[in-house]
């Protein structure tokens, strides 16, 4: 996981939220919108202590599912499907996905 990538992503989401509201906003107001405490959000924006997995679902609901990719997590709706793949076959499966993504020209960072 790249904390700086998450910090940049979060700052971009904050700016987008400001544009959507039509005025400048505070970090405290953004934290309230996200349903987290302001000091927690400030730490994330400073690149300290990325969010715990249980908070990411809340962030995804407000800011988009791309938070999973930025933080290198598997979205909860995919986890049961991936768990169905035997552990000894998962690496080959992920290699196949990486090749497919590359061939199609999609952008995805595997963490």
DSSP file (Angstrom, degrees, kcal/mol; ACC not computed):
  #  RESIDUE AA STRUCTURE BP1 BP2  ACC     N-H-->O    O-->H-N    N-H-->O    O-->H-N    TCO  KAPPA ALPHA  PHI   PSI    X-CA   Y-CA   Z-CA
    1    1 A X              0   0    0      0, 0.0     2,-0.8     0, 0.0    70,-0.1   0.000 360.0 360.0 360.0 136.0    0.0    0.0    0.0
    2    2 A X     >  -     0   0    0     68,-0.6     4,-2.0     1,-0.2     3,-0.2  -0.882 360.0-167.2-105.9 106.2    1.3    3.4   -0.9
    3    3 A X  H  > S+     0   0    0     -2,-0.8     4,-2.9     1,-0.2     5,-0.2   0.898  88.8  54.6 -60.5 -42.0    0.3    5.9    1.7
    4    4 A X  H  > S+     0   0    0      1,-0.2     4,-2.5     2,-0.2    -1,-0.2   0.879 106.6  52.2 -62.6 -36.0    1.2    8.9   -0.4
    5    5 A X  H  > S+     0   0    0      2,-0.2     4,-2.4    -3,-0.2    -1,-0.2   0.913 111.3  46.8 -64.3 -42.2   -1.0    7.5   -3.2
    6    6 A X  H  X S+     0   0    0     -4,-2.0     4,-3.0     2,-0.2    -2,-0.2   0.910 111.1  52.2 -64.8 -41.6   -3.9    7.3   -0.7
    7    7 A X  H  X S+     0   0    0     -4,-2.9     4,-2.5     2,-0.2    -2,-0.2   0.924 111.6  46.0 -60.8 -45.3   -3.1   10.8    0.6
    8    8 A X  H  X S+     0   0    0     -4,-2.5     4,-2.3     2,-0.2    -1,-0.2   0.917 113.5  49.7 -62.8 -43.5   -3.2   12.2   -3.0
    9    9 A X  H  X S+     0   0    0     -4,-2.4     4,-2.3     2,-0.2    -2,-0.2   0.924 111.9  48.0 -60.5 -45.9   -6.4   10.3   -3.7
   10   10 A X  H  X S+     0   0    0     -4,-3.0     4,-2.4     2,-0.2    -2,-0.2   0.898 110.8  50.4 -64.8 -41.7   -8.1   11.6   -0.5
   11   11 A X  H  X S+     0   0    0     -4,-2.5     4,-2.5     2,-0.2    -1,-0.2   0.901 110.2  50.8 -63.1 -40.4   -7.0   15.2   -1.2
   12   12 A X  H  X S+     0   0    0     -4,-2.3     4,-2.3     2,-0.2    -2,-0.2   0.905 110.6  49.0 -62.6 -41.4   -8.5   14.9   -4.7
   13   13 A X  H  X S+     0   0    0     -4,-2.3     4,-2.4     2,-0.2    -2,-0.2   0.878 109.4  52.8 -65.9 -37.8  -11.7   13.5   -3.2
   14   14 A X  H  X S+     0   0    0     -4,-2.4     4,-2.4     2,-0.2    -2,-0.2   0.939 110.5  46.8 -61.6 -47.1  -11.8   16.4   -0.7
   15   15 A X  H  X S+     0   0    0     -4,-2.5     4,-2.4     1,-0.2    -2,-0.2   0.894 112.1  50.6 -63.1 -39.6  -11.4   18.9   -3.6
   16   16 A X  H  X S+     0   0    0     -4,-2.3     4,-2.3     2,-0.2    -1,-0.2   0.894 109.6  50.7 -63.7 -39.7  -14.1   17.2   -5.6
   17   17 A X  H  X S+     0   0    0     -4,-2.4     4,-2.1     2,-0.2    -2,-0.2   0.902 108.9  52.0 -64.4 -41.0  -16.4   17.3   -2.6
   18   18 A X  H  X>S+     0   0    0     -4,-2.4     4,-1.3     1,-0.2     5,-1.3   0.935 109.9  48.6 -59.6 -45.9  -15.7   21.0   -2.2
   19   19 A X  H  <5S+     0   0    0     -4,-2.4     3,-0.3     1,-0.2    -2,-0.2   0.905 110.3  52.3 -61.1 -40.5  -16.6   21.6   -5.8
   20   20 A X  H  <5S+     0   0    0     -4,-2.3    -1,-0.2     1,-0.2    -2,-0.2   0.863 110.3  47.2 -64.7 -35.9  -19.8   19.6   -5.4
   21   21 A X  H  <5S-     0   0    0     -4,-2.1    -1,-0.2     2,-0.2    -2,-0.2   0.679 108.8-128.1 -80.1 -16.2  -20.9   21.6   -2.4
   22   22 A X  T  <5S+     0   0    0     -4,-1.3     2,-0.3    -3,-0.3    -3,-0.2   0.608  75.7  61.7  82.7  11.7  -20.1   24.8   -4.3
   23   23 A X  S   <S-     0   0    0     -5,-1.3    -2,-0.2     0, 0.0    -1,-0.2  -0.989  92.2 -77.6-159.6 165.2  -17.9   26.4   -1.6
   24   24 A X        -     0   0    0     -2,-0.3     2,-0.3    -3,-0.1    -9,-0.0  -0.377  50.0-164.7 -64.5 144.6  -14.6   26.0    0.3
   25   25 A X        -     0   0    0     -2,-0.1     2,-0.2   -11,-0.1    -7,-0.1  -0.848  14.7-118.5-129.2 164.7  -14.9   23.5    3.1
   26   26 A X     >  -     0   0    0     -2,-0.3     4,-2.0     1,-0.1     5,-0.1  -0.633  25.6-117.2 -98.7 161.1  -12.9   22.6    6.2
   27   27 A X  H  > S+     0   0    0     -2,-0.2     4,-2.8     1,-0.2     5,-0.2   0.864 117.4  58.2 -62.5 -35.5  -11.3   19.3    7.0
   28   28 A X  H  > S+     0   0    0      2,-0.2     4,-2.2     1,-0.2    -1,-0.2   0.909 106.3  47.2 -61.3 -42.9  -13.7   19.1   10.0
   29   29 A X  H  > S+     0   0    0      2,-0.2     4,-2.3     1,-0.2    -1,-0.2   0.888 112.2  50.1 -66.5 -38.3  -16.7   19.3    7.7
   30   30 A X  H  X S+     0   0    0     -4,-2.0     4,-2.3     2,-0.2    -2,-0.2   0.908 109.6  51.0 -65.8 -41.4  -15.2   16.7    5.4
   31   31 A X  H  X>S+     0   0    0     -4,-2.8     5,-2.4     2,-0.2     4,-1.5   0.919 109.7  50.1 -60.4 -43.8  -14.6   14.4    8.3
   32   32 A X  H  <5S+     0   0    0     -4,-2.2     3,-0.3     1,-0.2    -2,-0.2   0.922 109.6  51.4 -60.1 -44.5  -18.2   14.8    9.4
   33   33 A X  H  <5S+     0   0    0     -4,-2.3    -1,-0.2     1,-0.2    -2,-0.2   0.887 113.3  44.9 -58.8 -40.8  -19.4   14.0    5.9
   34   34 A X  H  <5S-     0   0    0     -4,-2.3    -1,-0.2     2,-0.1    -2,-0.2   0.677 112.2-120.4 -78.7 -17.7  -17.3   10.8    5.9
   35   35 A X  T  <5S+     0   0    0     -4,-1.5     2,-0.3     1,-0.3    -3,-0.2   0.805  73.9 113.5  80.9  30.4  -18.4    9.9    9.4
   36   36 A X  S   <S-     0   0    0     -5,-2.4    -1,-0.3    -6,-0.1     2,-0.2  -0.844  73.3 -91.5-126.4 166.2  -14.9    9.9   11.0
   37   37 A X     >  -     0   0    0     -2,-0.3     4,-2.1     1,-0.1     3,-0.3  -0.509  33.3-122.3 -77.7 147.0  -13.2   12.0   13.6
   38   38 A X  H  > S+     0   0    0      1,-0.2     4,-2.7     2,-0.2     5,-0.2   0.883 110.3  53.5 -58.9 -43.3  -11.3   15.0   12.3
   39   39 A X  H  > S+     0   0    0      1,-0.2     4,-2.0     2,-0.2    -1,-0.2   0.879 108.7  51.6 -61.3 -34.5   -7.9   14.0   13.9
   40   40 A X  H  > S+     0   0    0     -3,-0.3     4,-2.2     2,-0.2    -2,-0.2   0.946 111.3  46.1 -64.7 -48.4   -8.2   10.6   12.1
   41   41 A X  H  X S+     0   0    0     -4,-2.1     4,-2.7     1,-0.2    -2,-0.2   0.900 110.5  53.9 -61.3 -41.6   -8.9   12.3    8.8
   42   42 A X  H  X S+     0   0    0     -4,-2.7     4,-1.5     1,-0.2    -1,-0.2   0.893 107.7  50.5 -60.8 -40.1   -6.0   14.7    9.4
   43   43 A X  H  X>S+     0   0    0     -4,-2.0     5,-2.9     2,-0.2     4,-0.5   0.919 110.9  49.0 -64.2 -42.8   -3.6   11.8   10.0
   44   44 A X  H ><5S+     0   0    0     -4,-2.2     3,-1.2     1,-0.2    -2,-0.2   0.931 111.7  48.9 -60.3 -44.6   -4.8   10.1    6.8
   45   45 A X  H 3<5S+     0   0    0     -4,-2.7    -1,-0.2     1,-0.3    -2,-0.2   0.750 109.2  53.2 -69.9 -23.0   -4.3   13.4    4.8
   46   46 A X  H 3<5S-     0   0    0     -4,-1.5    -1,-0.3    -5,-0.2    -2,-0.2   0.519 121.5-107.9 -85.8  -6.4   -0.8   13.8    6.4
   47   47 A X  T <<5S+     0   0    0     -3,-1.2     2,-0.3    -4,-0.5    -3,-0.2   0.607  79.3 125.5  89.5  12.7    0.1   10.3    5.2
   48   48 A X      < -     0   0    0     -5,-2.9    -1,-0.3     1,-0.2    -2,-0.2  -0.779  68.9  -3.5-102.3 148.6    0.1    8.7    8.7
   49   49 A X  S    S-     0   0    0     -2,-0.3    -1,-0.2    -3,-0.1     3,-0.1   0.878  75.5-138.2  41.9  82.9   -1.9    5.7    9.8
   50   50 A X        -     0   0    0     -3,-0.2    -1,-0.0     1,-0.1    -6,-0.0  -0.226  38.6 -77.3 -61.9 162.2   -4.0    4.7    6.7
   51   51 A X        -     0   0    0      1,-0.1    -1,-0.1     2,-0.1     2,-0.1  -0.238  46.0-112.2 -64.9 149.3   -7.6    3.6    7.5
   52   52 A X    >>  -     0   0    0     -3,-0.1     3,-1.5     1,-0.1     4,-1.1  -0.400  32.7-106.2 -73.1 158.0   -8.4    0.3    8.9
   53   53 A X  H >> S+     0   0    0      1,-0.3     4,-0.8     2,-0.2     3,-0.5   0.851 117.7  60.6 -57.4 -37.6  -10.3   -2.2    6.7
   54   54 A X  H 34 S+     0   0    0      1,-0.2     4,-0.4     2,-0.2    -1,-0.3   0.723 106.5  47.4 -66.3 -19.5  -13.5   -1.7    8.6
   55   55 A X  H <> S+     0   0    0     -3,-1.5     4,-2.0     2,-0.1     3,-0.4   0.707  95.0  75.0 -89.7 -23.4  -13.6    2.0    7.8
   56   56 A X  H <X S+     0   0    0     -4,-1.1     4,-3.0    -3,-0.5     5,-0.2   0.854  89.4  57.0 -62.2 -36.2  -12.8    1.5    4.1
   57   57 A X  H  X S+     0   0    0     -4,-0.8     4,-2.0     2,-0.2    -1,-0.3   0.898 107.3  49.6 -61.1 -39.1  -16.3    0.3    3.3
   58   58 A X  H  > S+     0   0    0     -3,-0.4     4,-1.4    -4,-0.4    -2,-0.2   0.906 112.0  48.0 -64.4 -42.4  -17.6    3.6    4.7
   59   59 A X  H  X>S+     0   0    0     -4,-2.0     4,-3.6     1,-0.2     5,-0.5   0.904 109.3  53.4 -65.0 -41.1  -15.2    5.5    2.6
   60   60 A X  H  X5S+     0   0    0     -4,-3.0     4,-1.8     1,-0.2    -1,-0.2   0.890 106.0  53.4 -61.1 -39.8  -16.2    3.5   -0.5
   61   61 A X  H  <5S+     0   0    0     -4,-2.0    -1,-0.2    -5,-0.2    -2,-0.2   0.855 120.8  31.7 -64.3 -34.5  -19.8    4.4    0.1
   62   62 A X  H  <5S+     0   0    0     -4,-1.4    -2,-0.2    -3,-0.2    -1,-0.2   0.831 135.1  22.4 -90.9 -36.0  -19.0    8.1    0.2
   63   63 A X  H  <5S-     0   0    0     -4,-3.6    -3,-0.2     1,-0.2    -2,-0.2   0.550 113.0 -87.8-116.5 -10.7  -16.1    8.4   -2.2
   64   64 A X    ><< -     0   0    0     -4,-1.8     3,-1.5    -5,-0.5    -1,-0.2  -0.174  34.7 -86.4 115.2 151.4  -16.1    5.4   -4.5
   65   65 A X  T >> S+     0   0    0      1,-0.3     3,-1.7     2,-0.1     4,-0.6   0.592 106.1  87.3 -68.9 -11.0  -14.9    1.9   -4.7
   66   66 A X  H 3>  +     0   0    0      1,-0.3     4,-2.4     2,-0.2    -1,-0.3   0.664  69.7  79.8 -64.6 -11.9  -11.6    3.0   -6.1
   67   67 A X  H <> S+     0   0    0     -3,-1.5     4,-2.2     1,-0.2    -1,-0.3   0.855  86.9  57.6 -59.9 -34.0  -10.5    3.4   -2.5
   68   68 A X  H <>>S+     0   0    0     -3,-1.7     5,-2.9     2,-0.2     4,-0.9   0.928 108.5  44.5 -63.0 -44.1   -9.9   -0.4   -2.5
   69   69 A X  H ><5S+     0   0    0     -4,-0.6     3,-0.5     3,-0.2    -2,-0.2   0.923 111.8  52.4 -65.5 -44.3   -7.5   -0.2   -5.4
   70   70 A X  H 3<5S+     0   0    0     -4,-2.4   -68,-0.6     1,-0.2    -1,-0.2   0.886 117.2  38.5 -60.1 -39.2   -5.7    2.8   -3.9
   71   71 A X  H 3<5S-     0   0    0     -4,-2.2    -1,-0.2    -5,-0.2    -2,-0.2   0.520 113.2-116.7 -91.3  -5.6   -5.2    1.0   -0.6
   72   72 A X  T <<5 +     0   0    0     -4,-0.9     2,-0.3    -3,-0.5    -3,-0.2   0.797  67.2 136.3  78.1  28.4   -4.5   -2.4   -2.2
   73   73 A X      < -     0   0    0     -5,-2.9     2,-0.5    -6,-0.2    -1,-0.3  -0.744  57.0-117.0-107.1 156.7   -7.5   -4.2   -0.7
   74   74 A X        -     0   0    0     -2,-0.3     5,-0.1     1,-0.1    -5,-0.0  -0.796  37.6-111.3 -88.9 128.4  -10.0   -6.6   -2.3
   75   75 A X    >>  -     0   0    0     -2,-0.5     3,-1.8     1,-0.1     4,-1.3  -0.300  26.9-118.1 -58.1 144.0  -13.6   -5.2   -2.4
   76   76 A X  H 3> S+     0   0    0      1,-0.3     4,-0.7     2,-0.2    -1,-0.1   0.799 111.8  60.0 -58.1 -31.1  -15.8   -7.2    0.0
   77   77 A X  H 34 S+     0   0    0      1,-0.2     4,-0.3     2,-0.1    -1,-0.3   0.726 109.4  43.9 -71.9 -18.4  -18.1   -8.3   -2.9
   78   78 A X  H <> S+     0   0    0     -3,-1.8     4,-2.3     2,-0.1     3,-0.4   0.709  93.1  81.1 -92.7 -23.6  -15.1  -10.1   -4.6
   79   79 A X  H  X S+     0   0    0     -4,-1.3     4,-2.7     1,-0.2     5,-0.2   0.885  89.8  50.7 -55.1 -46.6  -13.6  -11.7   -1.5
   80   80 A X  H  X S+     0   0    0     -4,-0.7     4,-0.9     1,-0.2    -1,-0.2   0.881 111.3  50.4 -60.7 -34.5  -16.0  -14.7   -1.4
   81   81 A X  H  4 S+     0   0    0     -3,-0.4     3,-0.4    -4,-0.3     4,-0.4   0.921 113.0  44.6 -67.5 -42.5  -15.3  -15.4   -5.0
   82   82 A X  H >< S+     0   0    0     -4,-2.3     3,-1.4     1,-0.2    -2,-0.2   0.858 107.3  59.0 -69.9 -34.2  -11.5  -15.2   -4.5
   83   83 A X  H 3< S+     0   0    0     -4,-2.7    -1,-0.2     1,-0.3    -2,-0.2   0.757  95.9  64.9 -64.6 -22.8  -11.8  -17.3   -1.3
   84   84 A X  T 3< S+     0   0    0     -4,-0.9     2,-0.5    -3,-0.4    -1,-0.3   0.683  84.2  88.1 -73.8 -16.8  -13.3  -20.1   -3.5
   85   85 A X  S <  S-     0   0    0     -3,-1.4     5,-0.1    -4,-0.4    -3,-0.0  -0.714  92.9-111.2 -83.0 126.3  -10.0  -20.4   -5.4
   86   86 A X    >>  -     0   0    0     -2,-0.5     3,-2.5     1,-0.1     4,-0.9  -0.282  25.2-118.9 -56.8 140.0   -7.7  -22.9   -3.7
   87   87 A X  H >> S+     0   0    0      1,-0.3     3,-0.7     2,-0.2     4,-0.6   0.835 112.7  57.8 -50.9 -38.6   -4.7  -21.1   -2.2
   88   88 A X  H 34 S+     0   0    0      1,-0.2    -1,-0.3     2,-0.1     4,-0.2   0.646 110.8  43.9 -70.1 -12.2   -2.3  -23.1   -4.4
   89   89 A X  H <> S+     0   0    0     -3,-2.5     4,-2.0     2,-0.1    -1,-0.2   0.523  90.0  85.9-106.3  -9.1   -4.0  -21.7   -7.5
   90   90 A X  H <X S+     0   0    0     -4,-0.9     4,-3.0    -3,-0.7     5,-0.2   0.898  85.5  53.5 -63.2 -43.0   -4.4  -18.1   -6.5
   91   91 A X  H  X S+     0   0    0     -4,-0.6     4,-2.4     1,-0.2    -1,-0.2   0.921 110.6  47.5 -60.3 -43.5   -1.0  -16.9   -7.7
   92   92 A X  H  > S+     0   0    0     -4,-0.2     4,-2.2     2,-0.2    -1,-0.2   0.888 112.0  51.6 -63.0 -38.4   -1.6  -18.3  -11.2
   93   93 A X  H  X S+     0   0    0     -4,-2.0     4,-2.3     2,-0.2    -2,-0.2   0.932 111.0  46.2 -63.3 -46.7   -5.1  -16.7  -11.2
   94   94 A X  H  X S+     0   0    0     -4,-3.0     4,-2.8     1,-0.2    -2,-0.2   0.873 110.4  53.7 -65.6 -36.6   -3.7  -13.3  -10.2
   95   95 A X  H  X S+     0   0    0     -4,-2.4     4,-2.3    -5,-0.2    -1,-0.2   0.915 108.7  49.9 -62.0 -41.5   -0.9  -13.7  -12.9
   96   96 A X  H  X S+     0   0    0     -4,-2.2     4,-2.4     2,-0.2    -2,-0.2   0.913 111.2  48.7 -62.3 -43.6   -3.7  -14.4  -15.5
   97   97 A X  H  X S+     0   0    0     -4,-2.3     4,-2.8     2,-0.2     5,-0.2   0.927 110.0  51.6 -62.5 -45.0   -5.6  -11.3  -14.4
   98   98 A X  H  X S+     0   0    0     -4,-2.8     4,-2.4     1,-0.2    -2,-0.2   0.912 111.0  48.1 -58.0 -43.4   -2.4   -9.1  -14.5
   99   99 A X  H  X S+     0   0    0     -4,-2.3     4,-2.7     2,-0.2    -1,-0.2   0.920 112.0  49.2 -63.9 -44.1   -1.8  -10.4  -18.1
  100  100 A X  H  X S+     0   0    0     -4,-2.4     4,-2.2     2,-0.2     6,-0.2   0.925 111.6  48.9 -60.6 -46.3   -5.4   -9.7  -19.1
  101  101 A X  H  X>S+     0   0    0     -4,-2.8     5,-2.0     1,-0.2     4,-0.9   0.915 112.8  47.8 -61.1 -44.3   -5.2   -6.2  -17.6
  102  102 A X  H ><5S+     0   0    0     -4,-2.4     3,-0.6    -5,-0.2    -2,-0.2   0.924 111.1  50.3 -63.8 -44.9   -2.0   -5.4  -19.4
  103  103 A X  H 3<5S+     0   0    0     -4,-2.7    -1,-0.2     1,-0.2    -2,-0.2   0.864 112.9  46.6 -62.1 -36.5   -3.2   -6.7  -22.7
  104  104 A X  H 3<5S-     0   0    0     -4,-2.2    -1,-0.2    -5,-0.2    -2,-0.2   0.608 111.1-121.7 -82.2 -12.2   -6.4   -4.6  -22.5
  105  105 A X  T <<5 +     0   0    0     -4,-0.9    -3,-0.2    -3,-0.6    -4,-0.1   0.690  58.1 152.7  80.2  18.4   -4.4   -1.5  -21.5
  106  106 A X      < -     0   0    0     -5,-2.0     2,-0.6    -6,-0.2    -1,-0.2  -0.400  43.5-124.5 -77.6 159.8   -6.3   -1.1  -18.2
  107  107 A X        +     0   0    0     -2,-0.1     2,-0.3     2,-0.0    -1,-0.0  -0.929  45.9 141.7-109.6 121.4   -4.6    0.6  -15.3
  108  108 A X        -     0   0    0     -2,-0.6     2,-0.6   -10,-0.1    -2,-0.0  -0.943  36.9-144.1-157.5 136.1   -4.5   -1.3  -12.0
  109  109 A X        -     0   0    0     -2,-0.3     2,-0.6   -40,-0.1   -37,-0.1  -0.910  12.5-149.7-107.0 117.4   -1.8   -1.6   -9.3
  110  110 A X              0   0    0     -2,-0.6   -41,-0.0     1,-0.1    -2,-0.0  -0.747 360.0 360.0 -84.9 124.1   -1.5   -4.9   -7.7
  111  111 A X              0   0    0     -2,-0.6    -1,-0.1   -39,-0.1   -42,-0.0   0.415 360.0 360.0 -97.2 360.0   -0.2   -4.5   -4.1
